[in-house]
Amino acid sequence: MRFVIASLIALAAVPVLAQDMPSEAPGAPDPSRVVAGTYQVNSEHTQLLFTLSHLGFSEYTGMFTMPTGTLVLDPKNPAADKVDVTFPIAKVRTTVPALDEHLQTADFFDAAKYPTAHFVSTKVTVTGDGAATIDGNLTLHGVTKPVSLDARFVGAGKGIMGPPNPNVGFAATTTIKRSDWGMGADVPLLSDDVLLTINAAFEMK
């Protein structure tokens, strides 16, 4: 009987939840919506994708999930912006579970010895409307080297889950040579060049 009552209550709540949802996306590519301050990475909605050539037949993509980090943002002074993000190597994911495990071994990322990848920016340069170059240092597999990200502003606005905190999102790409970070296994069967795509969401707490 208690189960039936609980089920009826849950069903009755569905229309209320639906009414509370906005009729349009709360974020938009409007720079005036960006609020200056320090943001936390939205771990569940931020991804680092990596794509490389597989045997010259296809392009293969995997991803790292559940990162942590911060973004210091000032729309009036972009040169002072700062991003610092860490990705756990154990969260590497592909379409093949056995490959996920292999990528964590010493053949590739060696998660036991190097459990995280870390990017910290050193310079942000606005290059156009909603576009910027983010220079920084990428630490991967125990090696730190400079990289340059081509970034674009995706959107900003107030969040709808929990308190209506300011949210902001960006996308960025860069290409690296994995052998520069000591991970040249199976080159050229698997390409040395790797395209990195970052889909980043941030929330001010």
C-alpha positions in Angstrom: 0.0 0.0 0.0 2.8 2.4 0.9 4.4 1.7 -2.5 1.2 2.5 -4.3 0.8 5.8 -2.4 4.4 6.7 -3.1 3.9 6.0 -6.8 0.8 8.2 -7.0 2.7 11.0 -5.3 5.6 10.7 -7.8 3.2 10.7 -10.8 1.4 13.8 -9.4 4.7 15.6 -9.1 5.6 15.2 -12.8 3.4 18.0 -14.2 4.7 20.3 -11.5 8.3 19.6 -12.5 7.5 20.0 -16.2 6.0 23.4 -15.5 9.1 24.5 -13.6 11.3 23.8 -16.6 12.0 26.8 -18.8 10.5 27.0 -22.3 13.9 27.9 -23.9 17.6 27.3 -23.1 18.8 29.5 -20.3 22.2 30.1 -22.0 22.9 32.1 -25.1 26.0 33.4 -26.9 25.5 36.9 -25.5 28.7 38.4 -24.0 26.6 40.8 -21.9 25.4 37.8 -19.9 28.9 36.9 -18.7 29.4 37.6 -15.0 32.9 38.3 -13.8 34.2 36.1 -11.0 35.6 32.6 -10.2 33.8 29.6 -11.7 34.1 25.9 -10.9 34.2 23.3 -13.6 30.9 21.6 -14.1 32.4 18.1 -14.0 29.3 16.3 -15.4 29.1 18.5 -18.5 32.8 19.0 -19.4 34.7 16.6 -21.8 38.1 16.3 -23.3 37.8 14.4 -26.6 40.8 13.0 -28.4 40.8 11.9 -32.0 43.5 10.2 -34.0 43.8 8.1 -37.2 43.3 4.4 -36.8 45.4 2.3 -39.3 44.7 5.0 -41.9 41.2 3.7 -42.3 39.2 5.8 -39.9 39.3 8.5 -37.2 38.8 7.2 -33.7 37.6 9.3 -30.8 37.7 8.7 -27.0 37.2 11.1 -24.1 38.2 12.0 -20.6 35.4 12.9 -18.2 34.7 14.3 -14.7 37.4 16.9 -14.6 37.9 19.4 -11.8 39.2 23.0 -11.8 38.5 26.7 -12.0 38.0 29.6 -14.4 38.7 33.2 -13.4 36.8 35.4 -15.8 36.6 39.1 -16.3 34.9 40.2 -19.6 36.3 43.7 -19.2 39.9 42.4 -18.9 40.3 39.1 -20.8 44.0 39.2 -20.5 43.6 38.5 -16.8 41.4 35.4 -17.4 42.8 32.1 -16.0 41.8 28.5 -16.5 43.1 25.6 -14.4 41.7 22.1 -15.2 42.7 18.6 -14.2 41.4 15.4 -15.9 41.6 12.0 -14.1 43.3 9.5 -16.4 41.2 6.6 -14.9 38.1 8.3 -16.5 39.3 7.6 -20.1 36.4 6.2 -22.1 36.0 4.7 -25.6 33.5 2.4 -27.2 35.6 -0.7 -26.1 35.9 -1.4 -22.3 39.1 -3.5 -22.9 40.6 -0.5 -24.7 39.8 1.7 -21.8 41.8 -0.5 -19.6 44.7 -0.8 -22.1 44.9 3.0 -22.4 45.5 3.2 -18.7 48.5 0.8 -18.8 52.2 1.8 -19.3 51.8 1.3 -23.0 49.9 4.6 -23.1 48.8 6.9 -20.3 50.2 4.8 -17.4 47.5 5.9 -15.0 49.1 4.2 -12.0 52.2 6.4 -12.3 50.6 9.5 -13.8 47.0 9.6 -12.5 46.0 13.0 -13.9 46.4 15.4 -16.9 46.6 19.1 -16.1 46.2 22.2 -18.1 46.9 25.7 -16.7 46.7 28.8 -18.9 49.5 31.4 -19.1 47.9 33.9 -21.5 44.5 34.7 -23.1 44.3 36.7 -26.3 41.0 37.8 -27.8 41.2 37.1 -31.6 37.7 38.0 -32.7 34.0 38.2 -31.7 33.6 35.4 -29.2 37.0 33.9 -30.1 40.3 33.7 -28.2 43.6 32.0 -28.1 44.4 30.4 -24.8 48.1 29.6 -24.3 49.1 27.4 -21.5 51.0 24.3 -20.2 49.7 20.8 -20.6 51.1 18.2 -18.2 50.5 14.7 -19.4 52.3 11.4 -18.8 54.7 13.3 -16.5 55.7 15.7 -19.3 54.9 19.4 -19.3 54.8 21.3 -22.7 53.2 24.5 -24.0 50.0 24.2 -26.1 47.8 26.8 -27.7 44.0 26.4 -27.7 41.6 28.0 -30.3 38.6 28.8 -28.1 35.2 30.1 -28.7 32.5 31.4 -26.4 29.4 29.1 -26.4 27.0 30.8 -24.0 26.2 32.3 -20.6 23.2 32.6 -18.4 21.7 31.5 -15.1 21.6 27.8 -14.3 18.3 25.9 -13.8 19.5 23.1 -11.5 19.9 24.2 -7.9 20.5 27.9 -7.2 20.3 30.1 -10.3 24.1 30.7 -10.4 25.8 32.2 -13.4 27.0 29.6 -15.9 29.3 30.0 -18.9 30.6 27.6 -21.5 33.4 27.4 -24.1 34.7 25.0 -26.7 38.3 24.8 -27.7 40.6 22.7 -30.0 44.3 22.1 -30.5 46.4 19.4 -32.1 49.3 17.8 -30.4 51.9 15.1 -31.1 51.5 12.4 -28.5 55.1 11.4 -28.9 56.1 14.8 -27.5 54.6 13.5 -24.2 56.4 10.2 -24.4 53.4 8.2 -25.8 54.5 7.2 -29.3 53.3 3.6 -29.1 52.1 2.1 -32.4 53.1 5.2 -34.5 52.4 5.2 -37.5 49.6 2.6 -37.2 48.0 5.0 -34.9 48.7 8.6 -35.8 51.1 10.7 -33.8 48.9 13.8 -34.4 46.0 13.9 -32.0 43.1 16.4 -32.2 42.0 17.6 -28.8 38.5 19.0 -28.4 37.4 20.5 -25.1 33.7 21.1 -24.3 33.8 23.1 -21.1 31.0 24.1 -18.8 31.6 26.3 -15.7 29.3 27.4 -12.8 29.9 30.1 -10.3 29.3 28.8 -6.8 
